[in-house]
Amino acid sequence: MLDKKHGVLLFLNSFATGLLSPLLTLLLLDKGIGLAAVPLAVGLHSAVAVVFEVPSGMAADRWGRKSCFLVSLALLLPGLGLLALGQGMTAVLAAMVFQGLARAFSSGSLDALVVEEFLLKNSPEALPKCTARISALTSVGLAVGCLSGGGVYALAGSLWAPLALKGAVVLALLVLGMGLAEHPVEREEGQTNPVALLASTLRGKGLVRALVLYSAALAPPLFAVEVFYQPRFTELLGGGAAGWALGTLNAGAYYAAAAGSVLGPRLVRRPTLPRLLAVTALLGAGLAGLAAAGTPVLFVAAYFAFYVIIGSTDYLTSTLMNEAAPPSQRATLLSASSLTLQLGGMAASPLLSAGAAMGTIPQVWLAAGGAVTAVMLTGLLMSLRTLKR
Protein backbone atom coordinates (compact mmCIF):
# COMPACT_ATOMS: atom_id res chain seq x y z
CA MET A 1 0.00 0.00 0.00
CA LEU A 2 1.12 3.58 -0.66
CA ASP A 3 2.90 5.31 2.22
CA LYS A 4 0.46 7.63 4.04
CA LYS A 5 2.85 10.59 3.95
CA HIS A 6 3.31 10.14 0.21
CA GLY A 7 -0.46 9.98 -0.23
CA VAL A 8 -0.94 13.23 1.71
CA LEU A 9 1.73 14.98 -0.37
CA LEU A 10 0.23 13.78 -3.66
CA PHE A 11 -3.24 14.94 -2.63
CA LEU A 12 -2.12 18.33 -1.28
CA ASN A 13 0.07 19.01 -4.30
CA SER A 14 -2.85 18.44 -6.67
CA PHE A 15 -5.21 20.29 -4.33
CA ALA A 16 -2.93 23.34 -4.48
CA THR A 17 -2.88 23.16 -8.29
CA GLY A 18 -6.67 23.01 -8.47
CA LEU A 19 -7.29 25.95 -6.12
CA LEU A 20 -6.66 28.67 -8.69
CA SER A 21 -7.61 26.68 -11.80
CA PRO A 22 -11.21 28.01 -12.05
CA LEU A 23 -10.12 31.54 -11.09
CA LEU A 24 -7.05 32.14 -13.27
CA THR A 25 -8.70 34.40 -15.84
CA LEU A 26 -10.35 36.46 -13.08
CA LEU A 27 -6.99 36.80 -11.32
CA LEU A 28 -5.23 38.01 -14.44
CA LEU A 29 -7.98 40.50 -15.26
CA ASP A 30 -7.82 41.76 -11.67
CA LYS A 31 -4.16 42.63 -12.25
CA GLY A 32 -5.24 45.23 -14.80
CA ILE A 33 -4.53 43.44 -18.08
CA GLY A 34 -7.13 43.23 -20.82
CA LEU A 35 -9.01 40.12 -21.87
CA ALA A 36 -7.03 39.97 -25.12
CA ALA A 37 -3.78 39.72 -23.11
CA VAL A 38 -4.93 36.73 -21.05
CA PRO A 39 -4.05 34.12 -23.74
CA LEU A 40 -0.59 35.72 -24.03
CA ALA A 41 0.02 35.32 -20.30
CA VAL A 42 -1.29 31.74 -20.23
CA GLY A 43 0.72 30.94 -23.36
CA LEU A 44 3.92 32.17 -21.67
CA HIS A 45 3.21 29.87 -18.72
CA SER A 46 2.81 26.90 -21.09
CA ALA A 47 5.90 27.84 -23.14
CA VAL A 48 8.13 28.03 -20.06
CA ALA A 49 6.76 24.68 -18.82
CA VAL A 50 7.41 23.08 -22.22
CA VAL A 51 10.99 24.41 -22.49
CA PHE A 52 11.98 23.24 -19.00
CA GLU A 53 9.91 20.03 -18.89
CA VAL A 54 12.63 17.55 -19.87
CA PRO A 55 15.61 19.46 -18.34
CA SER A 56 13.80 19.50 -14.99
CA GLY A 57 13.23 15.75 -15.26
CA MET A 58 16.91 15.22 -15.97
CA ALA A 59 17.76 17.36 -12.94
CA ALA A 60 15.45 15.23 -10.79
CA ASP A 61 17.16 12.02 -11.94
CA ARG A 62 20.64 13.51 -11.48
CA TRP A 63 20.33 15.52 -8.24
CA GLY A 64 17.32 13.96 -6.57
CA ARG A 65 13.54 13.96 -6.96
CA LYS A 66 13.04 15.46 -3.49
CA SER A 67 15.27 18.44 -4.30
CA CYS A 68 13.42 19.21 -7.54
CA PHE A 69 10.04 18.89 -5.84
CA LEU A 70 11.13 21.38 -3.17
CA VAL A 71 12.46 23.70 -5.88
CA SER A 72 9.06 23.60 -7.61
CA LEU A 73 7.34 24.61 -4.36
CA ALA A 74 9.85 27.39 -3.72
CA LEU A 75 9.25 28.77 -7.23
CA LEU A 76 5.50 28.92 -6.60
CA LEU A 77 5.83 31.39 -3.73
CA PRO A 78 7.21 34.42 -5.66
CA GLY A 79 4.66 33.69 -8.40
CA LEU A 80 1.84 33.81 -5.86
CA GLY A 81 3.32 36.95 -4.32
CA LEU A 82 3.29 38.70 -7.70
CA LEU A 83 -0.33 37.67 -8.29
CA ALA A 84 -1.28 38.97 -4.85
CA LEU A 85 0.69 42.23 -4.74
CA GLY A 86 1.73 43.01 -8.32
CA GLN A 87 -0.16 45.03 -10.87
CA GLY A 88 0.07 45.34 -14.64
CA MET A 89 1.41 43.22 -17.49
CA THR A 90 5.00 43.02 -16.24
CA ALA A 91 3.95 41.54 -12.89
CA VAL A 92 1.59 39.09 -14.60
CA LEU A 93 4.23 37.85 -17.06
CA ALA A 94 6.81 37.46 -14.28
CA ALA A 95 4.28 35.49 -12.23
CA MET A 96 3.56 33.22 -15.20
CA VAL A 97 7.28 32.52 -15.64
CA PHE A 98 7.56 31.41 -12.01
CA GLN A 99 4.39 29.33 -12.31
CA GLY A 100 5.65 27.67 -15.52
CA LEU A 101 9.01 26.84 -13.95
CA ALA A 102 7.26 25.41 -10.89
CA ARG A 103 5.07 23.23 -13.09
CA ALA A 104 8.09 21.90 -14.99
CA PHE A 105 10.05 21.02 -11.83
CA SER A 106 7.00 19.44 -10.24
CA SER A 107 6.21 17.25 -13.25
CA GLY A 108 7.51 13.74 -12.66
CA SER A 109 9.63 14.52 -9.59
CA LEU A 110 7.17 13.63 -6.82
CA ASP A 111 5.63 10.73 -8.77
CA ALA A 112 9.08 9.26 -9.49
CA LEU A 113 10.08 9.54 -5.83
CA VAL A 114 6.87 7.86 -4.65
CA VAL A 115 7.26 5.01 -7.15
CA GLU A 116 10.93 4.43 -6.25
CA GLU A 117 10.20 4.31 -2.52
CA PHE A 118 7.22 2.01 -3.14
CA LEU A 119 9.33 -0.44 -5.14
CA LEU A 120 11.94 -0.58 -2.38
CA LYS A 121 9.30 -2.03 -0.04
CA ASN A 122 7.11 -3.96 -2.48
CA SER A 123 7.54 -6.32 -5.40
CA PRO A 124 7.28 -4.99 -8.98
CA GLU A 125 4.06 -6.99 -9.36
CA ALA A 126 2.39 -4.58 -6.91
CA LEU A 127 3.25 -1.52 -9.05
CA PRO A 128 -0.23 -1.28 -10.69
CA LYS A 129 -1.76 -0.68 -7.25
CA CYS A 130 0.71 2.15 -6.65
CA THR A 131 0.17 3.89 -10.00
CA ALA A 132 -3.62 3.54 -9.72
CA ARG A 133 -3.50 5.16 -6.27
CA ILE A 134 -1.28 7.98 -7.54
CA SER A 135 -3.67 8.67 -10.45
CA ALA A 136 -6.73 8.60 -8.17
CA LEU A 137 -5.21 10.88 -5.51
CA THR A 138 -4.07 13.34 -8.17
CA SER A 139 -7.50 13.52 -9.80
CA VAL A 140 -9.39 13.82 -6.51
CA GLY A 141 -6.96 16.48 -5.26
CA LEU A 142 -7.52 18.56 -8.39
CA ALA A 143 -11.30 18.22 -8.10
CA VAL A 144 -11.40 19.17 -4.42
CA GLY A 145 -9.03 22.06 -5.15
CA CYS A 146 -11.26 23.42 -7.93
CA LEU A 147 -14.36 23.25 -5.75
CA SER A 148 -12.56 24.72 -2.74
CA GLY A 149 -11.02 27.59 -4.71
CA GLY A 150 -14.35 28.57 -6.21
CA GLY A 151 -16.13 28.11 -2.87
CA VAL A 152 -13.63 30.21 -0.89
CA TYR A 153 -13.84 32.99 -3.47
CA ALA A 154 -17.65 32.91 -3.39
CA LEU A 155 -17.73 33.07 0.42
CA ALA A 156 -15.01 35.69 0.85
CA GLY A 157 -15.88 37.77 -2.21
CA SER A 158 -12.17 38.42 -2.76
CA LEU A 159 -9.43 36.79 -4.80
CA TRP A 160 -7.08 37.27 -1.87
CA ALA A 161 -8.72 34.39 -0.01
CA PRO A 162 -7.90 31.57 -2.50
CA LEU A 163 -4.44 33.08 -3.07
CA ALA A 164 -3.76 33.05 0.67
CA LEU A 165 -5.10 29.49 0.96
CA LYS A 166 -2.82 28.29 -1.83
CA GLY A 167 0.15 30.02 -0.21
CA ALA A 168 -0.60 28.27 3.08
CA VAL A 169 -0.89 24.88 1.36
CA VAL A 170 2.40 25.41 -0.50
CA LEU A 171 4.18 26.29 2.77
CA ALA A 172 2.71 23.14 4.36
CA LEU A 173 3.97 21.10 1.41
CA LEU A 174 7.45 22.59 1.83
CA VAL A 175 7.55 21.58 5.48
CA LEU A 176 6.25 18.07 4.74
CA GLY A 177 8.52 17.71 1.69
CA MET A 178 11.65 18.50 3.70
CA GLY A 179 10.92 15.45 5.83
CA LEU A 180 10.73 13.10 2.84
CA ALA A 181 13.11 10.16 2.79
CA GLU A 182 14.79 9.49 -0.54
CA HIS A 183 17.11 6.60 -1.28
CA PRO A 184 19.77 7.21 -3.93
CA VAL A 185 19.12 5.73 -7.37
CA GLU A 186 21.86 3.62 -8.93
CA ARG A 187 23.36 5.22 -12.03
CA GLU A 188 24.07 3.25 -15.19
CA GLU A 189 27.78 2.74 -15.74
CA GLY A 190 29.47 4.28 -18.74
CA GLN A 191 26.73 6.79 -19.48
CA THR A 192 26.68 10.02 -17.45
CA ASN A 193 25.35 12.47 -20.03
CA PRO A 194 21.56 12.65 -19.38
CA VAL A 195 20.82 14.03 -22.86
CA ALA A 196 22.74 11.23 -24.57
CA LEU A 197 21.14 8.68 -22.25
CA LEU A 198 17.63 9.91 -23.09
CA ALA A 199 18.39 9.98 -26.81
CA SER A 200 19.72 6.44 -26.66
CA THR A 201 16.60 5.21 -24.87
CA LEU A 202 14.21 6.91 -27.30
CA ARG A 203 16.13 5.64 -30.35
CA GLY A 204 15.50 2.09 -29.26
CA LYS A 205 12.47 0.08 -30.37
CA GLY A 206 11.28 -0.75 -26.89
CA LEU A 207 8.15 0.03 -24.93
CA VAL A 208 9.42 3.35 -23.60
CA ARG A 209 9.57 5.00 -27.02
CA ALA A 210 6.10 3.71 -27.88
CA LEU A 211 4.69 5.19 -24.67
CA VAL A 212 6.30 8.58 -25.25
CA LEU A 213 4.87 8.71 -28.78
CA TYR A 214 1.52 7.49 -27.48
CA SER A 215 1.19 10.66 -25.39
CA ALA A 216 1.31 12.79 -28.53
CA ALA A 217 -1.46 10.70 -30.13
CA LEU A 218 -3.62 11.03 -27.00
CA ALA A 219 -3.42 14.83 -27.02
CA PRO A 220 -5.82 15.73 -29.92
CA PRO A 221 -9.00 14.08 -28.51
CA LEU A 222 -8.19 15.30 -25.00
CA PHE A 223 -7.63 18.89 -26.16
CA ALA A 224 -10.70 18.74 -28.41
CA VAL A 225 -12.87 18.13 -25.35
CA GLU A 226 -11.07 20.60 -23.09
CA VAL A 227 -11.28 23.41 -25.64
CA PHE A 228 -14.89 22.98 -26.74
CA TYR A 229 -16.86 21.48 -23.85
CA GLN A 230 -17.70 24.88 -22.30
CA PRO A 231 -19.30 26.52 -25.36
CA ARG A 232 -21.11 23.29 -26.30
CA PHE A 233 -22.53 22.76 -22.82
CA THR A 234 -23.58 26.41 -22.60
CA GLU A 235 -25.30 26.04 -25.98
CA LEU A 236 -27.22 22.99 -24.76
CA LEU A 237 -28.30 24.90 -21.66
CA GLY A 238 -29.82 27.52 -23.93
CA GLY A 239 -27.55 30.30 -22.76
CA GLY A 240 -28.78 30.13 -19.17
CA ALA A 241 -26.70 30.66 -16.03
CA ALA A 242 -24.00 28.14 -16.78
CA GLY A 243 -21.20 29.42 -14.52
CA TRP A 244 -21.93 27.22 -11.51
CA ALA A 245 -22.72 24.25 -13.75
CA LEU A 246 -19.43 24.56 -15.66
CA GLY A 247 -17.47 24.70 -12.40
CA THR A 248 -19.20 21.57 -11.12
CA LEU A 249 -18.72 19.85 -14.47
CA ASN A 250 -15.00 20.67 -14.45
CA ALA A 251 -14.56 19.25 -10.95
CA GLY A 252 -16.66 16.24 -11.91
CA ALA A 253 -14.24 15.43 -14.72
CA TYR A 254 -11.46 14.93 -12.16
CA TYR A 255 -13.68 12.69 -10.04
CA ALA A 256 -14.57 10.69 -13.17
CA ALA A 257 -10.86 10.33 -13.99
CA ALA A 258 -10.25 9.15 -10.42
CA ALA A 259 -13.03 6.58 -10.86
CA GLY A 260 -11.33 5.39 -14.05
CA SER A 261 -8.03 5.04 -12.18
CA VAL A 262 -9.74 2.94 -9.51
CA LEU A 263 -11.64 0.81 -12.05
CA GLY A 264 -8.54 0.29 -14.21
CA PRO A 265 -6.81 -2.33 -12.02
CA ARG A 266 -10.09 -4.23 -11.65
CA LEU A 267 -10.81 -4.35 -15.37
CA VAL A 268 -7.21 -4.71 -16.61
CA ARG A 269 -5.15 -6.48 -13.96
CA ARG A 270 -2.04 -6.87 -16.11
CA PRO A 271 -1.32 -3.72 -18.16
CA THR A 272 0.19 -4.26 -21.61
CA LEU A 273 0.66 -1.98 -24.60
CA PRO A 274 -2.06 -3.72 -26.68
CA ARG A 275 -4.53 -3.36 -23.82
CA LEU A 276 -3.64 0.33 -23.43
CA LEU A 277 -4.23 0.92 -27.14
CA ALA A 278 -7.53 -0.99 -27.04
CA VAL A 279 -8.83 1.07 -24.09
CA THR A 280 -7.69 4.33 -25.70
CA ALA A 281 -9.56 3.42 -28.89
CA LEU A 282 -12.74 3.68 -26.80
CA LEU A 283 -12.18 7.45 -26.64
CA GLY A 284 -13.62 7.56 -30.15
CA ALA A 285 -16.89 6.22 -28.78
CA GLY A 286 -16.75 8.76 -25.96
CA LEU A 287 -16.34 11.61 -28.42
CA ALA A 288 -19.17 10.23 -30.54
CA GLY A 289 -21.37 10.22 -27.44
CA LEU A 290 -20.50 13.86 -26.74
CA ALA A 291 -21.24 14.79 -30.34
CA ALA A 292 -24.60 13.01 -30.27
CA ALA A 293 -25.73 14.40 -26.90
CA GLY A 294 -28.65 16.75 -27.50
CA THR A 295 -29.56 17.56 -23.89
CA PRO A 296 -27.49 18.73 -20.90
CA VAL A 297 -28.13 15.47 -19.02
CA LEU A 298 -26.90 13.29 -21.88
CA PHE A 299 -23.92 15.60 -22.37
CA VAL A 300 -22.92 15.30 -18.70
CA ALA A 301 -23.18 11.50 -18.89
CA ALA A 302 -21.03 11.34 -22.04
CA TYR A 303 -18.55 13.86 -20.60
CA PHE A 304 -18.04 11.85 -17.42
CA ALA A 305 -17.76 8.59 -19.41
CA PHE A 306 -15.02 10.18 -21.54
CA TYR A 307 -13.01 11.06 -18.42
CA VAL A 308 -13.51 7.62 -16.90
CA ILE A 309 -11.72 6.27 -19.99
CA ILE A 310 -9.03 8.95 -19.61
CA GLY A 311 -8.49 7.88 -15.99
CA SER A 312 -8.13 4.24 -17.06
CA THR A 313 -5.58 5.14 -19.74
CA ASP A 314 -3.63 7.21 -17.19
CA TYR A 315 -3.40 4.19 -14.88
CA LEU A 316 -2.27 1.92 -17.74
CA THR A 317 0.26 4.42 -19.13
CA SER A 318 1.74 5.22 -15.72
CA THR A 319 2.11 1.56 -14.82
CA LEU A 320 3.74 0.62 -18.13
CA MET A 321 6.10 3.62 -18.11
CA ASN A 322 7.24 3.03 -14.53
CA GLU A 323 7.79 -0.67 -15.29
CA ALA A 324 9.77 0.01 -18.47
CA ALA A 325 11.75 3.10 -17.44
CA PRO A 326 15.24 2.54 -16.01
CA PRO A 327 15.29 3.88 -12.42
CA SER A 328 18.04 6.36 -13.31
CA GLN A 329 15.78 7.89 -16.00
CA ARG A 330 12.35 7.60 -14.42
CA ALA A 331 11.70 11.32 -13.85
CA THR A 332 13.22 12.25 -17.22
CA LEU A 333 10.98 9.86 -19.13
CA LEU A 334 7.87 10.91 -17.19
CA SER A 335 8.70 14.51 -18.13
CA ALA A 336 9.33 13.51 -21.76
CA SER A 337 5.91 11.86 -21.88
CA SER A 338 4.30 15.00 -20.44
CA LEU A 339 6.18 17.10 -22.98
CA THR A 340 4.95 15.08 -25.96
CA LEU A 341 1.39 15.38 -24.63
CA GLN A 342 1.71 19.17 -24.57
CA LEU A 343 3.38 19.28 -27.98
CA GLY A 344 0.66 17.05 -29.40
CA GLY A 345 -1.94 19.45 -28.06
CA MET A 346 -0.11 22.44 -29.55
CA ALA A 347 0.09 20.69 -32.93
CA ALA A 348 -3.61 19.81 -32.79
CA SER A 349 -4.71 23.35 -31.87
CA PRO A 350 -4.65 24.82 -35.42
CA LEU A 351 -6.46 21.74 -36.76
CA LEU A 352 -9.15 22.06 -34.10
CA SER A 353 -9.45 25.77 -34.83
CA ALA A 354 -9.83 25.14 -38.56
CA GLY A 355 -12.38 22.39 -37.92
CA ALA A 356 -14.47 24.67 -35.72
CA ALA A 357 -14.34 27.42 -38.36
CA MET A 358 -15.51 25.09 -41.14
CA GLY A 359 -17.99 22.98 -39.18
CA THR A 360 -19.63 22.51 -35.79
CA ILE A 361 -18.23 21.34 -32.45
CA PRO A 362 -19.96 17.92 -32.73
CA GLN A 363 -18.39 17.49 -36.18
CA VAL A 364 -14.95 18.31 -34.78
CA TRP A 365 -15.46 15.75 -32.01
CA LEU A 366 -16.55 13.08 -34.49
CA ALA A 367 -13.46 13.73 -36.63
CA ALA A 368 -11.13 13.66 -33.61
CA GLY A 369 -12.82 10.49 -32.31
CA GLY A 370 -12.51 8.73 -35.64
CA ALA A 371 -8.85 9.71 -35.90
CA VAL A 372 -7.87 8.51 -32.43
CA THR A 373 -9.71 5.20 -32.89
CA ALA A 374 -8.04 4.63 -36.27
CA VAL A 375 -4.57 5.43 -34.87
CA MET A 376 -5.01 3.24 -31.80
CA LEU A 377 -6.40 0.26 -33.72
CA THR A 378 -3.54 0.54 -36.23
CA GLY A 379 -1.05 0.58 -33.36
CA LEU A 380 -2.86 -2.37 -31.77
CA LEU A 381 -2.55 -4.47 -34.93
CA MET A 382 1.15 -3.57 -35.27
CA SER A 383 1.89 -4.45 -31.64
CA LEU A 384 0.02 -7.78 -31.89
CA ARG A 385 2.00 -8.69 -35.03
CA THR A 386 5.23 -7.81 -33.22
CA LEU A 387 4.29 -10.05 -30.28
CA LYS A 388 3.59 -13.00 -32.62
CA ARG A 389 7.07 -12.90 -34.12
ZISULMO-V772210 format. One record per backbone hydrogen bond with DSSP energy under -1.0 kcal/mol. NH is the residue of the N-H (numbers start at 1). CO is the residue of the C=O. E is the energy in kcal/mol with one decimal. If there is no record, write none. Layout:
((NH CO E) (NH CO E))
This chain:
((7 3 -2.4) (8 4 -2.4) (9 5 -2.2) (10 6 -2.6) (11 7 -2.3) (12 8 -2.9) (13 9 -2.5) (14 10 -1.8) (15 11 -2.8) (16 12 -2.6) (17 13 -1.5) (18 14 -2.3) (19 15 -1.4) (23 20 -1.1) (27 23 -2.6) (28 24 -2.5) (29 25 -2.4) (30 26 -2.0) (32 29 -1.7) (33 28 -1.1) (37 34 -1.1) (38 35 -1.0) (41 37 -2.0) (42 38 -2.6) (43 39 -2.6) (44 40 -1.9) (45 41 -1.9) (46 42 -2.2) (47 43 -2.6) (48 44 -2.6) (49 45 -2.0) (50 46 -2.5) (51 47 -2.5) (52 48 -2.0) (56 52 -2.1) (57 53 -1.4) (58 54 -2.5) (59 55 -2.2) (60 56 -2.1) (61 57 -2.1) (62 58 -2.0) (63 59 -3.2) (64 60 -1.3) (68 64 -1.5) (69 65 -2.2) (70 66 -2.4) (71 67 -2.2) (72 68 -2.2) (73 69 -1.7) (74 70 -2.5) (75 71 -2.2) (76 72 -1.1) (77 73 -1.0) (79 75 -1.0) (80 76 -2.5) (81 77 -2.4) (82 78 -2.2) (83 79 -1.8) (84 80 -1.9) (85 81 -2.9) (86 82 -1.8) (88 31 -3.2) (92 88 -1.8) (93 89 -2.8) (94 90 -2.3) (95 91 -2.3) (96 92 -2.2) (97 93 -1.8) (98 94 -2.0) (99 95 -2.5) (100 96 -2.6) (101 97 -2.4) (102 98 -2.4) (103 99 -2.3) (104 100 -2.1) (105 101 -2.4) (106 102 -1.8) (107 103 -1.9) (112 108 -2.3) (113 109 -2.0) (114 110 -2.6) (115 111 -2.5) (116 112 -2.5) (117 113 -2.5) (118 114 -2.1) (119 115 -2.5) (120 116 -1.2) (122 118 -1.4) (126 123 -2.0) (127 124 -1.6) (130 126 -1.2) (131 127 -2.6) (132 128 -2.3) (133 129 -1.8) (134 130 -2.4) (135 131 -2.4) (136 132 -2.3) (137 133 -2.7) (138 134 -2.3) (139 135 -2.2) (140 136 -2.7) (141 137 -2.4) (142 138 -2.1) (143 139 -2.2) (144 140 -2.8) (145 141 -2.2) (146 142 -2.5) (147 143 -2.3) (148 144 -2.6) (149 145 -3.0) (150 146 -2.2) (151 147 -2.3) (152 148 -3.1) (153 149 -2.0) (154 150 -2.1) (155 151 -2.3) (156 152 -2.8) (157 153 -2.5) (163 159 -1.5) (164 160 -3.0) (165 161 -2.3) (166 162 -2.4) (167 163 -2.4) (168 164 -2.2) (169 165 -2.3) (170 166 -2.6) (171 167 -2.2) (172 168 -2.1) (173 169 -2.4) (174 170 -2.2) (175 171 -2.1) (176 172 -2.5) (177 173 -3.3) (178 174 -1.9) (180 177 -1.6) (191 188 -1.1) (197 193 -2.4) (198 194 -2.3) (199 195 -2.5) (200 196 -2.3) (201 197 -2.0) (202 198 -2.6) (203 199 -1.6) (210 206 -1.2) (211 207 -2.3) (212 208 -2.2) (213 209 -2.3) (214 210 -2.0) (215 211 -1.4) (217 213 -1.4) (218 214 -1.9) (219 215 -1.1) (222 218 -1.5) (223 219 -3.1) (224 220 -2.3) (225 221 -1.6) (226 222 -2.2) (227 223 -2.5) (228 224 -1.4) (229 225 -2.1) (232 228 -1.8) (233 229 -2.6) (234 230 -2.4) (235 231 -2.0) (236 232 -2.1) (237 233 -1.8) (238 235 -1.1) (239 234 -2.3) (242 240 -1.3) (246 242 -3.0) (247 243 -2.0) (248 244 -2.1) (249 245 -2.6) (250 246 -2.6) (251 247 -2.1) (252 248 -2.6) (253 249 -1.5) (255 251 -1.7) (256 252 -2.6) (257 253 -2.3) (258 254 -2.4) (259 255 -2.3) (260 256 -2.2) (261 257 -2.1) (262 258 -2.0) (263 259 -2.7) (264 260 -2.1) (267 263 -2.2) (268 264 -3.3) (276 272 -2.2) (277 273 -2.5) (278 274 -2.3) (279 275 -2.3) (280 276 -2.4) (281 277 -1.8) (282 279 -1.2) (283 280 -2.0) (284 281 -1.4) (286 282 -1.9) (287 283 -2.6) (288 284 -2.0) (289 285 -2.2) (290 286 -2.0) (291 287 -2.4) (292 288 -2.0) (293 289 -1.4) (299 295 -2.3) (300 296 -2.6) (301 297 -2.0) (302 298 -2.5) (303 299 -2.9) (304 300 -2.5) (305 301 -2.1) (306 302 -2.2) (307 303 -1.7) (308 304 -1.8) (309 305 -1.8) (310 306 -1.9) (311 307 -2.4) (312 308 -1.8) (313 309 -2.5) (314 310 -2.2) (315 311 -1.9) (316 312 -2.2) (317 313 -3.0) (318 314 -2.6) (319 315 -2.2) (320 316 -2.4) (321 317 -2.8) (322 318 -2.3) (323 319 -1.8) (324 320 -2.3) (325 321 -2.6) (329 326 -2.5) (333 329 -2.7) (334 330 -2.1) (335 331 -2.2) (336 332 -2.3) (337 333 -2.2) (338 334 -1.9) (339 335 -2.5) (340 336 -2.3) (341 337 -1.6) (342 338 -2.0) (343 339 -2.8) (344 340 -2.5) (345 341 -1.9) (346 342 -2.3) (347 343 -2.5) (348 344 -1.8) (349 345 -1.5) (352 348 -2.7) (353 349 -2.5) (354 350 -2.5) (355 351 -2.4) (356 352 -2.3) (357 353 -1.8) (358 354 -1.8) (359 355 -2.1) (364 360 -2.1) (365 361 -2.5) (366 362 -2.3) (367 363 -2.3) (368 364 -2.7) (369 365 -2.7) (370 366 -2.5) (371 367 -2.1) (372 368 -2.5) (373 369 -2.1) (374 370 -2.2) (375 371 -2.6) (376 372 -2.5) (377 373 -2.5) (378 374 -2.0) (379 375 -2.5) (380 376 -2.3) (381 377 -2.3) (382 378 -2.2) (383 379 -2.5) (384 380 -2.3) (385 381 -2.1) (386 382 -2.0) (387 383 -2.0) (388 384 -1.4))
